[in-house]
Amino acid sequence: MGIEEHKMHAQKTVNCAVITVSSTRTKENDISGKTIIGLLEGNGHTVLYYDVIKDDISLISNSLEHTLKEEGVQAVILNGGTGIGKKDVTVEAVEPFLEKELVGFGELFRYESYKEVGSPAILSRALAGVGEGKIIICLPGSTNACTLAMEKLILPELGHMVYEVGR
């Protein structure tokens, strides 16, 4: 079966959760989280859960654990905390949940970022994978980075990824 045949089976609507990790943002001023939600909903997907949590490894782990148990959630998109600063602990919180990492996601994200911002793209630890039968994606907190990832990588493949996980 070719890639086009696989994509024919891709889910048209994916139930998602969006988690923003930030010590400064709130639901009221979270432009990146709202951008992700807007892009998901604008492409026919559903956002079942949304939260903003502090940069704290145990808070992130607890939030992700809770979200993965939410009935109907098929994909979790986190944004924020993927850099190299001391407070950037999203990757460390998420990695224990990953059964399979989609290494190509981080590679392609950094490549696409490099085309836009140059060498600072190497500072991103964006990643994606599968945990508990669900897609988990970690993006930087920058609105531009979230938009880039959503438009170039996530939206074109989200339904296909969910289909593949369920096979």
Helices and strands as residue ranges (DSSP letters): H 3-8, E 15-21, H 31-42, E 46-53, H 57-69, E 75-79, H 90-94, G 95-97, E 100-101, H 103-117, G 119-123, E 127-131, E 134-139, H 143-149, I 150-154, H 155-166
